[in-house]
Amino acid sequence: MADCFYHTGRDAVGACVNCGKMICLECRSMVGGKIYCQPCADLIFAGKKPDNQVKAAVSYSRIGGAWWLLPIFLTWVGGLIVWLVNKDRDPAGARYMLIWGIIFTFIWWIFFWFINWSGLLGNLRSLF
């Protein structure tokens, strides 16, 4: 009989279905009626990575609704501020606010161009 890959001198009871290493009773993890070694079971079923591939977990939170006031009123500058402050906390939301800040820049330009073109701005100036 073959020896356990992890414990030399112990008899293996089976082979891991993922990596094929022979493992003893102590190293065996049974999942769904199949034999796995512990590193493969952790990798596949627990979502864990082997020790040499461990990375810091990143958790994102959503940006609050009040942040939308900056891109609306300060246009691209507000969008840039929101992106700089929140890019690590909510990358997707920060990117959308930057894009909306640029869009609001054009909306405000069109709005003020329309007011000036229609003569409303001239009429408001004559009142004061």
WOCORQUI-V316683 format. One record per helix or strand of 3 or more residues. SS is the DSSP state (h for helix, s for strand). FROM is the first residue (numbers start at 0). LEN is the number of residues. If there is no record, write none. Layout:
# WOCORQUI-V316683
ss=[SS | SS]
from=[FROM | FROM]
len=[LEN | LEN]
This chain:
# WOCORQUI-V316683
ss=[s | s | h | h | h | h | h]
from=[27 | 33 | 37 | 50 | 64 | 90 | 119]
len=[4 | 4 | 7 | 3 | 22 | 28 | 8]
